[in-house]
């Protein structure tokens, strides 16, 4: 659940003192209002046909509902004996064997296109259940019995806005991501990296931290989220990939939670800079990067997104048709977001948008300066 307390009071934000390096239109302070748990929206037939065409939808041997038929559970503790808020599930023996065989098949479909020759090498070590997330995901730990190497994947209740977010991540971000949809079940691969909150706590104080590179990457991540309207990037909803280079480390910030894809009404919720638990990184950006340089990084990232969009234009146009015709948020949130973006961009065409999909692709069009077939404008503009 989101609350305004998780977002910067704009009067306390460092960007009111220094002109925002990320957002040149600082928002006005809004009253504290508790927001309800995210509403689920089913994958409709039009979007499902898109997913099938691009091999994102197929028949699978296990559904999310199948995995809810567990008999018992116990808390999963970390290496320090602390509760992780995940529950390890216990299944009846015969049912569990059948379920685990199905999960192994899903894993090889996700990872190797369904090549079942690897199945004898694999076993399911455990299934964990998260009770606090919006989608209440199941996390499956798969182990190779010959070398004890392990991997994870997630089984979730399918939600259209999350599936749109995953597809936009694949098409517009620098990251590849695998996912599958079957009926009301969503399968997602595990994204490797240091969770953002752990990185801020454990890695930022280290002497080998390359502060400027981290600040640059966070600005670019902030821009990627806002262009395609991916919200709720609090520190535990993204990971940081650390890659050793011949001259110190490189960093890549990756989203791992996509269920707030163009769902919320407040513009600030699409800007990671305004979440309080990102404040240490935001302060780093403010201290090390001046406004002109931050604008340069924003332009660089927009240029890369535009290049990816033009490369996959036919597929993105198909996705746009599905998304603009779909309902993936409430009428109230849609109207709030189009009004806030119309004010920010000083562009009345946002007020003509009738869906979150239309708002998203108009925002992409305007921020990237798209023209011709790549551009989208709502009817009547």
DOMI-307554 format. One line per 4 residues: number of its first residue (from 1); their letters; for each residue x, y, z of C-alpha. Coordinates in steps of 0.05 Angstrom, whole numbers. Layout:
<atoms>
NUM	a	X Y Z | ...
</atoms>
This chain:
<atoms>
1	xxxx	0 0 0 | 25 69 -18 | 18 128 28 | 39 200 17
5	xxxx	86 191 76 | 130 147 31 | 139 206 -17 | 179 269 -5
9	xxxx	142 328 24 | 162 374 -33 | 178 430 16 | 232 385 45
13	xxxx	259 359 -21 | 330 380 -39 | 302 400 -107 | 267 461 -77
17	xxxx	335 489 -57 | 372 468 -120 | 334 470 -185 | 313 398 -198
21	xxxx	364 359 -238 | 310 308 -254 | 245 347 -257 | 243 418 -281
25	xxxx	171 426 -257 | 171 412 -182 | 101 390 -158 | 61 426 -106
29	xxxx	55 396 -37 | -4 349 -31 | -41 328 32 | -28 260 63
33	xxxx	-78 211 36 | -74 136 46 | -81 99 -20 | -118 33 -25
37	xxxx	-85 -33 -46 | -77 -37 -121 | -137 -61 -160 | -126 -120 -207
41	xxxx	-146 -116 -280 | -152 -181 -321 | -114 -193 -386 | -167 -182 -439
45	xxxx	-174 -220 -505 | -140 -165 -547 | -79 -163 -503 | -77 -238 -497
49	xxxx	-75 -245 -573 | -15 -197 -573 | 20 -239 -520 | 6 -302 -559
53	xxxx	34 -272 -623 | 99 -254 -589 | 104 -320 -551 | 89 -290 -484
57	xxxx	25 -331 -474 | 22 -407 -477 | -7 -467 -441 | 29 -484 -377
61	xxxx	24 -545 -331 | 14 -505 -266 | -29 -445 -248 | -26 -396 -190
65	xxxx	-89 -427 -162 | -56 -496 -162 | -2 -469 -117 | -51 -444 -66
69	xxxx	-69 -516 -48 | -15 -522 5 | -25 -557 72 | 19 -516 117
73	xxxx	75 -464 119 | 130 -439 163 | 169 -373 165 | 231 -368 120
77	xxxx	289 -339 159 | 351 -306 130 | 423 -326 148 | 419 -281 210
81	xxxx	356 -316 236 | 311 -257 218 | 241 -265 190 | 241 -249 115
85	xxxx	165 -242 113 | 163 -301 64 | 130 -367 83 | 158 -434 57
89	xxxx	99 -477 35 | 87 -551 50 | 46 -592 2 | 15 -662 9
93	xxxx	67 -712 -16 | 33 -739 -79 | 5 -672 -99 | 72 -638 -85
97	xxxx	110 -686 -131 | 62 -672 -189 | 65 -597 -175 | 141 -596 -173
101	xxxx	146 -634 -239 | 101 -581 -271 | 143 -525 -241 | 206 -556 -270
105	xxxx	174 -557 -339 | 155 -484 -331 | 227 -467 -313 | 255 -499 -376
109	xxxx	202 -465 -419 | 222 -398 -388 | 297 -410 -392 | 310 -456 -451
113	xxxx	249 -454 -495 | 220 -519 -468 | 281 -564 -478 | 263 -620 -429
117	xxxx	330 -655 -434 | 351 -614 -373 | 293 -638 -329 | 331 -698 -298
121	xxxx	384 -649 -274 | 335 -604 -236 | 296 -608 -173 | 250 -559 -136
125	xxxx	282 -542 -70 | 224 -501 -41 | 166 -456 -57 | 159 -391 -17
129	xxxx	97 -348 -9 | 98 -273 1 | 37 -248 39 | 51 -173 38
133	xxxx	58 -158 -37 | 2 -135 -82 | 5 -199 -123 | 22 -246 -65
137	xxxx	76 -279 -107 | 102 -350 -102 | 178 -355 -108 | 204 -422 -135
141	xxxx	276 -443 -120 | 304 -490 -174 | 369 -527 -162 | 415 -564 -209
145	xxxx	430 -628 -171 | 499 -638 -203 | 530 -573 -182 | 480 -544 -131
149	xxxx	473 -480 -172 | 405 -450 -159 | 358 -401 -193 | 289 -373 -179
153	xxxx	226 -355 -216 | 160 -326 -193 | 88 -348 -201 | 37 -291 -193
157	xxxx	-35 -275 -206 | -37 -243 -275 | -52 -169 -276 | -57 -130 -341
161	xxxx	-20 -68 -318 | 38 -111 -293 | 41 -149 -359 | 42 -83 -397
165	xxxx	98 -59 -351 | 139 -121 -365 | 130 -115 -440 | 149 -41 -439
169	xxxx	211 -59 -399 | 231 -109 -452 | 219 -61 -510 | 242 7 -483
173	xxxx	293 -6 -428 | 365 -32 -436 | 344 -96 -400 | 317 -162 -426
177	xxxx	263 -197 -385 | 227 -264 -392 | 155 -274 -372 | 96 -318 -391
181	xxxx	21 -312 -383 | -28 -370 -379 | -101 -359 -360 | -98 -318 -296
185	xxxx	-25 -337 -281 | 37 -296 -293 | 107 -327 -292 | 167 -280 -283
189	xxxx	241 -295 -284 | 284 -274 -225 | 322 -208 -236 | 392 -212 -208
193	xxxx	419 -153 -168 | 427 -122 -100 | 359 -97 -73 | 359 -21 -72
197	xxxx	348 -15 3 | 405 -64 17 | 450 -27 -32 | 436 40 1
201	xxxx	450 11 70 | 509 -35 55 | 543 -12 -9 | 538 64 -8
205	xxxx	584 71 53 | 639 29 19 | 703 63 -2 | 702 29 -71
209	xxxx	635 62 -89 | 642 103 -152 | 594 158 -131 | 590 196 -196
213	xxxx	574 134 -237 | 519 115 -188 | 490 185 -189 | 490 185 -265
217	xxxx	455 118 -268 | 401 138 -218 | 385 200 -260 | 379 157 -322
221	xxxx	336 106 -284 | 292 163 -259 | 283 185 -332 | 267 115 -357
225	xxxx	212 107 -305 | 180 174 -320 | 181 168 -396 | 140 104 -395
229	xxxx	104 120 -329 | 128 63 -285 | 110 81 -214 | 127 62 -142
233	xxxx	202 55 -150 | 217 56 -76 | 284 26 -58 | 258 -45 -48
237	xxxx	225 -45 -117 | 289 -42 -157 | 357 -75 -155 | 427 -49 -171
241	xxxx	473 -90 -215 | 546 -78 -199 | 595 -95 -256 | 670 -91 -243
245	xxxx	705 -53 -298 | 778 -42 -312 | 769 27 -280 | 725 15 -219
249	xxxx	653 -8 -219 | 595 6 -265 | 522 7 -241 | 455 -10 -272
253	xxxx	390 4 -235 | 334 -44 -255 | 261 -45 -236 | 236 -111 -207
257	xxxx	163 -92 -193 | 118 -72 -250 | 48 -72 -221 | 47 4 -217
261	xxxx	54 13 -293 | 12 76 -308 | -36 60 -251 | -31 118 -201
265	xxxx	-58 188 -210 | -1 228 -179 | 55 248 -225 | 107 246 -170
269	xxxx	96 171 -160 | 129 160 -228 | 193 195 -206 | 238 153 -161
273	xxxx	272 217 -137 | 211 234 -94 | 209 170 -51 | 239 181 18
277	xxxx	279 117 21 | 316 139 -42 | 339 203 -7 | 412 181 3
281	xxxx	420 170 -72 | 382 234 -88 | 428 273 -42 | 487 242 -77
285	xxxx	460 266 -144 | 447 336 -117 | 518 341 -89 | 556 313 -149
289	xxxx	515 330 -212 | 498 400 -233 | 434 417 -271 | 466 422 -339
293	xxxx	499 354 -332 | 435 321 -307 | 400 348 -369 | 454 318 -412
297	xxxx	442 250 -379 | 367 257 -390 | 378 272 -464 | 424 212 -470
301	xxxx	372 166 -440 | 315 193 -482 | 357 184 -544 | 369 111 -526
305	xxxx	295 98 -511 | 277 131 -578 | 326 86 -615 | 297 23 -583
309	xxxx	226 46 -598 | 242 58 -672 | 277 -9 -677 | 214 -46 -651
313	xxxx	163 2 -679 | 115 -49 -708 | 111 -88 -643 | 105 -25 -600
317	xxxx	49 0 -645 | 12 -65 -634 | 23 -60 -559 | 0 13 -561
321	xxxx	-66 -7 -595 | -79 -58 -539 | -59 -12 -482 | -97 49 -506
325	xxxx	-162 9 -512 | -153 -25 -444 | -176 -5 -374 | -118 -12 -326
329	xxxx	-134 40 -274 | -193 77 -245 | -227 136 -279 | -208 180 -220
333	xxxx	-134 165 -225 | -134 171 -301 | -165 241 -297 | -117 263 -242
337	xxxx	-56 240 -281 | -76 271 -347 | -90 338 -312 | -22 337 -276
341	xxxx	16 319 -340 | -23 371 -380 | 0 423 -330 | 72 398 -329
345	xxxx	79 394 -405 | 34 454 -416 | -2 411 -468 | -78 408 -471
349	xxxx	-77 343 -511 | -70 303 -446 | -140 325 -428 | -165 288 -491
353	xxxx	-138 222 -466 | -190 171 -444 | -145 116 -417 | -79 106 -381
357	xxxx	-51 75 -444 | -66 138 -483 | -34 181 -429 | 28 136 -429
361	xxxx	40 138 -503 | 26 213 -508 | 77 223 -452 | 127 180 -491
365	xxxx	113 219 -554 | 123 287 -522 | 184 271 -479 | 220 236 -536
369	xxxx	198 285 -590 | 169 230 -633 | 143 244 -703 | 109 206 -759
373	xxxx	87 134 -746 | 124 131 -680 | 83 188 -650 | 16 180 -616
377	xxxx	-37 233 -605 | -107 222 -577 | -168 230 -621 | -189 303 -629
381	x	-119 332 -621
</atoms>
